[in-house]
Amino acid sequence: MKQRIKRIAFLLRKDTVLSIALLLAILSAFIVKPGMEYFSYIDYRVLVLLLALMLVVGGFKSLGVFRILGEKLCCNVRSLRGLTIVLTCLCFFCSMLITNDVALITFVPFTISVFCMIACEDQLIPVIVIETMAANLGSMLTPIGNPQNLLLFSAGEMTVTEFILHMLPVTGISFVLLMICILLLKNQDIHIEMEEEKPETSVTGKKEFWIYVLLFLVCMGNVFHLYSYWIVGIVVVFAVLIMNRKLFAEADYSLLLTFVGFFIFIGNMKQIDAINQWILDIINGNELIMGVLASQVISNVPAAMLLSGFTNDYKELLYGVNIGGLGTLIASMASLISYRFYGKAYPKRKREYFKQFTIYNVILLIIISMLVIFLKII
C-alpha cells in the first residue's frame, strides 16, 4: 500500500499540470458538494476519442511507419536547407493527423541522428526549434491535431469543414513564416545514405498496418459525426486487445485524468453564480488574447479547458490557445519533448537551446498574433 502511495505521489510531482487539475477539482468539491451532477460535467466523447487516437497512433509508431516515412523523404536530399524543409514539413503536416507531441517524439530523435550522420550538429538547435514550432502550428488545422482542438471542436459542435476553414488562414500564414525562418538559416551541400527497406520487411505489406488504417478511419467516422463515440471506443479497444496489448501501457492516461480534473473544476465553478459571472466578464470578447496569455503560464491544453467553460466563442478561443502554443517553453507541453530530447543528447547546450527557442517563438507569436488581429479588423 505504501509503495502505491509513493508511486502516485511520484507521478503527481512529475506531472505538474495533472497535479494542478486534481487539486482544483478537490478544492472545488469542498464548495460544491459531490453528487451525480459531477458525471454530467465530463465530455466523454473527448476522452474516448483521445484514448482511441492514442492507441491507433501508438500502433502506427510501433510498426515504425513515421520513421520509415522520414527516411524515404530524406534520402534524396542534397542540401542542408532542403533537409530542414523536409523535416519541418514532416512535423507540420504529420501533426495534423498524429498530434503535435507524437510528431515530435518521432521526428526529433530522427533529426538528431541524421544531423550527427552528416556532421552538422552545430546547426541542430534552430532546426529542432523550427520543427517544434511546425508541429505546434501544423496541428492547429484539424480537430485531431492536438487535445485542445478536439475539446473545442466537440464543445462548439462544429463540422470538420467548418473547423478546417476557420483555421486554414492562420495555418497558411504560419507555414509561410516557417519557410522564411528556414531561408535565413545557413545552407551547405550534404549527402545522406539511408538503409533501403527490404520488401519482406515492408510496413505496408503487414496486415497490422492496414488494420490500424481501418481503425484510424473508424475514429474519423466519429469526428465526422457519423456514429457514436462509444462505437469507436469499443471497436478500437477490442482490436488493440487482440493485436498489441502493450499499447495500453503507452497511452497518456495523465492527460485523460487532467481533462477529468478540469472538467470537474469548471463544472463546479459554473455552479457558483458570483465566480461564474466574474470570469465571464473577463473572458467574453477577449478570448483570443486571454487564450494566448493563459497558454504562456499554464500551457495551451489546460488554458483551453479552463477558458472554454466560460465562453461560447470557441472559434476565437481556438485562435488564442493555438497561437498561444508559441512563446514560452511551457506554452505547449509538446515543446518540452524537443527540449528533453536535445538536452539528453547535448546536456551542456541546453541553455543555448532555451535561448534560441524563446527568441524564435516570441517573434513568431507576436507576428502571427498581429496578423490574425489585422485580418479580423479588415
Buried (B, 14 or more C-beta within 10 A) or exposed (E): EEEEEEEEEEBBEEBEBBBBBBEBBEEBBEEBEEEEEBEEBBBEBBBBBBBBBBBBBBBBBBBBBBBBBBBEBBEEBEEBBBBBBBBBBBBBBBBBBBBBBBBBBBBBBBBBEBBEBBEBBEBBBBBBBBBBBBBBBBBBBBBBBBBBBBBBBBBBEBEBEEBBEBBEEBBEBBBEBBBEBBEEEEBEEBEBEBEEBEEEEEBEEEEBBEBBBEBBEBBBBBBEEEEEBEBBBEBBBEBBEEBBEEBBEBBBBBBBBBBBBBBBBBBBBBBBEEBBEEBEEEBBEBBBBBBBBBBBEBBBBBBBBBBBBBBEBBBBBBBBBBBBBBBBBBBBBBBBBBBEBBBEBBEEBBEEBBEBBBEBBBEBBEBBBEBBEEEEEE
